[in-house]
Amino acid sequence: MGPDSAAADAPKTDARFVLVTGARNRAYLPQSQRATFAYLDKHQPARHSLVVLPTYSHTDVFIGARAHSQVFPRLVAELSR
């Protein structure tokens, strides 16, 4: 990583991030969420969260038939931390 890389330095925010993706997501591969989480966790251990939902893909995380009962409670729990 060169000095001009955005990932060369620690995040310049105090925000807590909750990264959410479906394991079957092909629009934004789950590996990108894992890499982002690793970067955040390296600089602020145990502050951020990563939620990978095994049977979900991209938009069904929010508008899927069971999102209201399988996803939203997890999101609320994470955001309430």
C-alpha positions as CSV (number, residue, x, y, z in Angstrom):
1,M,0.0,0.0,0.0
2,G,1.5,3.3,-1.1
3,P,1.5,6.5,0.9
4,D,-1.4,7.9,-1.3
5,S,-3.6,5.0,-0.3
6,A,-6.7,5.9,1.8
7,A,-6.0,2.7,3.8
8,A,-2.5,3.8,4.7
9,D,-3.7,5.7,7.7
10,A,-6.2,5.1,10.5
11,P,-9.8,6.1,9.8
12,K,-10.3,9.8,10.4
13,T,-13.7,9.4,12.2
14,D,-15.0,8.3,15.5
15,A,-18.0,6.7,13.9
16,R,-18.8,3.0,14.7
17,F,-19.4,0.9,11.6
18,V,-21.7,-2.1,11.2
19,L,-21.0,-3.8,7.9
20,V,-23.8,-6.0,6.6
21,T,-23.7,-8.3,3.6
22,G,-25.2,-11.5,2.3
23,A,-22.8,-14.4,1.8
24,R,-24.4,-14.9,-1.7
25,N,-23.9,-11.2,-2.6
26,R,-22.4,-10.9,-6.1
27,A,-22.9,-7.1,-6.5
28,Y,-20.5,-6.4,-3.6
29,L,-18.5,-9.5,-2.7
30,P,-18.5,-10.4,1.0
31,Q,-14.7,-10.5,0.9
32,S,-14.7,-6.7,0.4
33,Q,-16.7,-6.3,3.6
34,R,-14.3,-8.6,5.4
35,A,-11.3,-6.6,4.2
36,T,-13.0,-3.3,5.3
37,F,-13.8,-4.8,8.7
38,A,-10.2,-6.1,9.1
39,Y,-8.9,-2.6,8.3
40,L,-11.3,-1.0,10.8
41,D,-10.7,-3.6,13.5
42,K,-6.9,-3.2,13.1
43,H,-7.2,0.5,14.1
44,Q,-10.0,0.2,16.6
45,P,-10.3,-3.4,17.9
46,A,-13.7,-4.6,19.0
47,R,-15.4,-1.3,18.0
48,H,-17.0,-2.3,14.7
49,S,-19.1,-5.2,13.6
50,L,-19.4,-7.4,10.5
51,V,-22.6,-9.4,9.9
52,V,-22.5,-11.9,7.0
53,L,-25.9,-13.4,6.4
54,P,-25.5,-16.9,5.0
55,T,-28.6,-17.3,2.9
56,Y,-28.9,-13.7,1.7
57,S,-27.5,-11.9,-1.4
58,H,-27.6,-8.2,-2.1
59,T,-30.9,-6.3,-1.8
60,D,-32.8,-9.1,-0.1
61,V,-30.9,-8.2,3.1
62,F,-33.3,-5.2,3.2
63,I,-36.3,-6.3,1.2
64,G,-36.2,-10.1,1.4
65,A,-39.3,-12.0,2.4
66,R,-37.8,-12.7,5.9
67,A,-35.7,-9.7,6.3
68,H,-38.1,-8.2,8.9
69,S,-37.6,-11.2,11.2
70,Q,-34.1,-12.5,10.3
71,V,-32.2,-9.4,9.5
72,F,-33.7,-6.3,11.1
73,P,-33.5,-7.6,14.7
74,R,-29.8,-8.1,14.2
75,L,-29.3,-4.7,12.7
76,V,-31.2,-3.1,15.6
77,A,-29.1,-5.1,18.1
78,E,-25.9,-3.9,16.4
79,L,-26.9,-0.3,16.2
80,S,-28.0,-0.4,19.9
81,R,-24.5,-1.4,21.1
